[in-house]
Amino acid sequence: LVWRDAIKEFINTLVANFSINGSPGLITFYTAIITTIIAAVGIVLITKWSVQTEKKV
């Protein structure tokens, strides 16, 4: 739960910094999209790192 709170606070800060306005439902949707993009990029980077590590072994 601590990670969830940290990620939620980070995403809320991003939304506020980019001055994204709208209804609370729309803000939640933006938050979900940003979180998904960050997670997808993280998965791609970890996968590439894992493949490089396997080639060295």
C-alpha positions as CSV (number, residue, x, y, z in Angstrom):
1,L,0.0,0.0,0.0
2,V,2.9,2.3,0.5
3,W,3.9,2.1,-3.1
4,R,0.4,2.7,-4.2
5,D,0.3,5.9,-2.2
6,A,3.7,7.0,-3.5
7,I,2.7,6.4,-7.1
8,K,-0.6,8.1,-6.6
9,E,1.0,11.2,-5.1
10,F,3.6,11.3,-7.9
11,I,0.9,11.0,-10.6
12,N,-1.2,13.7,-8.9
13,T,1.8,16.0,-8.9
14,L,2.3,15.4,-12.6
15,V,-1.3,16.1,-13.4
16,A,-1.1,19.3,-11.3
17,N,2.1,20.4,-12.9
18,F,0.7,20.0,-16.4
19,S,-2.4,22.0,-15.3
20,I,-4.8,19.3,-16.4
21,N,-8.2,20.3,-15.4
22,G,-11.6,18.6,-15.6
23,S,-14.0,16.6,-13.6
24,P,-12.7,14.2,-10.9
25,G,-13.6,11.3,-13.1
26,L,-11.6,12.7,-16.0
27,I,-8.6,13.4,-13.7
28,T,-8.8,9.7,-12.5
29,F,-8.8,8.6,-16.1
30,Y,-5.7,10.8,-16.9
31,T,-4.0,9.3,-13.8
32,A,-4.8,5.8,-15.0
33,I,-3.3,6.5,-18.5
34,I,-0.2,8.1,-17.0
35,T,0.3,5.2,-14.6
36,T,-0.2,2.7,-17.5
37,I,2.4,4.5,-19.6
38,I,4.9,4.5,-16.8
39,A,4.3,0.9,-16.0
40,A,4.7,-0.1,-19.7
41,V,8.0,1.8,-20.1
42,G,9.2,0.1,-16.9
43,I,8.3,-3.3,-18.1
44,V,10.1,-2.7,-21.4
45,L,13.2,-1.4,-19.7
46,I,13.3,-4.4,-17.3
47,T,12.8,-6.8,-20.1
48,K,15.7,-5.3,-22.1
49,W,17.9,-5.4,-19.0
50,S,16.9,-9.0,-18.4
51,V,17.7,-10.1,-21.9
52,Q,21.1,-8.4,-21.8
53,T,21.9,-10.1,-18.5
54,E,21.0,-13.5,-19.9
55,K,23.3,-13.0,-22.9
56,K,26.2,-12.3,-20.6
57,V,25.7,-15.5,-18.6
